[in-house]
Amino acid sequence: MPQFDDFEIKMLDVLQRDGRKPVSELAQEIGLSTTPCARRFEALQEAGIIKGFAAVLSRRAVGLMVEVFIEVRLSSHSDGSPETFIAAVQRMDEVSSCWTMTGEHDFLLHVMVPSVDELNAFVMHRLMRLAGVRDVHTQLVLQNIKGPGHVPLAHLRR
């Protein structure tokens, strides 16, 4: 595991809350002068620890009223189905995240669509028709309590 000093841990924590903070303000907040703060910031980017910056959008404000988690089980793992499924999911705009899982299902998808009718069309006419898909289990999100998530950093201070 990479080693981080207190300044870098503070920097990562601050940037997760506000990625648009100017380096001069970031430096002041973590207790460094601007030049060493900028050097550390660049080093964290070059090391791939800071992967990028993005706007966090309100799904409802852009018309995505239905949010679901979909568990997918494949028929087989030995016929190329996992690779085919992954390639298809990567092309599906409705799928915001996809994870491989242990347990009863092989994949967990996070999906957002405008309506229940669009969800039905997505599941029945696109997802279920992918080669190798055995079954799906859909769970409707009623309310997002916390998220999108941040990367926990407390373990770095130990």
N, C-alpha and C positions, 0 to 999 in steps of 0.2 A: 504494500500500500504506500502511495506517495506520502511524504512528510510535508506538513504545512505548519507555518508559524502562526502566531496569534493574529498578525496583520492580515495574512492571506485568508484565514478563516473568517475574520470580520468582514473582509472585502467580499468574499463569496456570499456571506449572509446578507449583506446590504444589497448586493447586485441582484439577488433572487427577489428581493422585495421591490427594487427599483432599478431596472437595467438601464434606464436613461439618465441616471445621475451622472453629472459631469465629473471628470477625474478630480478636479480641484475640490469639489464638495465631498467626494468619496475619500480623498486624502485627509481632509479635515475630520471627517466622521470616524475614521479608523486610527487617527493619530500619527499620520505620516505627512511628509512634505509632498508636493505634487509630483516631482520628478521620480523619486523612488516608487511612489504609488503607481505611476504610469508604467514604469518598468515591470513591476510585479503583475500588473494587469495584462500587459502584452505577453509576459511569460506564461501566465495561466491560459491565455488564448492559444498560444503556440503549442502548449502541452496538451491541448484538447480538453482541458478541464472546463473551461468556459466554451461551450459549443456554439453559442450564438445568442441573438436577442430577437424577440418577437413580440408583437402586440397580442394581448389577451383579449379575445373578442367575446361578446355576449351572444351565445347561440340564439337566444330568443329574439334579440334585436335584429338578427339577420334572417329571421323566419324559420329557424330550426326548433320547432315546438316539441318534438319527440326525441328523447335521448334514451338509449337502451344499451345493455350489455348482452352480448350474444355468445353463448358457449357453443362451440362446433366440435363434433366428433367425426373423424374420418373413418372410412371403411377399412383402409389398409395403410400401412406405413412403408410397405416394401415395393409399391408399384409407381413411385414418383408422385403420388397424390399430395404429400406435404409440400413439395416444391411447386407443384401446379397451383395448389391452393394459395400459397404465399404470394406467388406472382400475380394471381388474380386479385387478391385482397389489396395488394399495393397499388393497383389501378383503380380501386373503388373510392371515389371521393367521399362517400358517406361514412367510410370507416376512418375514424380519427386516430385510433390506436389498435394494435394487434399484438397479442402476446402468445407464446407457446406455453402450455400449462402441464402440470402433473395432475393426476387424478382421472376422473371419468371422461373429461373432455380434453381435446388436444389444443384448442385455441380459444382465446377470449378476445372478442372484438368490442370496441367502444364505437357505437354508431349513432349518428344524429341525422334526422330527416324532418321535413316540414310537417308531416301528418301521419296518422295511423294508416291511412290508405297507402301512403308512400312506403311506410315500414312493411306493410303486407307485400307490396310489389317487390321490394328489395329482398325480403326473405324468401318468398315463394318463387319468384321469377328469376332471381339472380343468384342468391346464395345457395339455395337448395339444388339448383341446377348445375352447380360446379361439380366437375368430375371428382369422385371420391368422397363427397360429403355424405355421411351416413345419417346424422340428425343434428338438429340445432335446438337450443334452449334459450329463449329470450326473456330477459328481465327488464321491465320498464323502470326507469328512474323516476321516482316521484318528486324528490327534492335533492339538490346537491348541497350537502352540509358543509363540506370542506373540499376545496380543489379549484382549479388544477393544483396539484401538489408541488411542494418545494422539495429539494433534496435535503434530508436531515444532515446536520453537520456536527452535532454534539459529540459523536464518537471520535472526532478529530482532536478534541480538546483533552482526551484522556491520556 
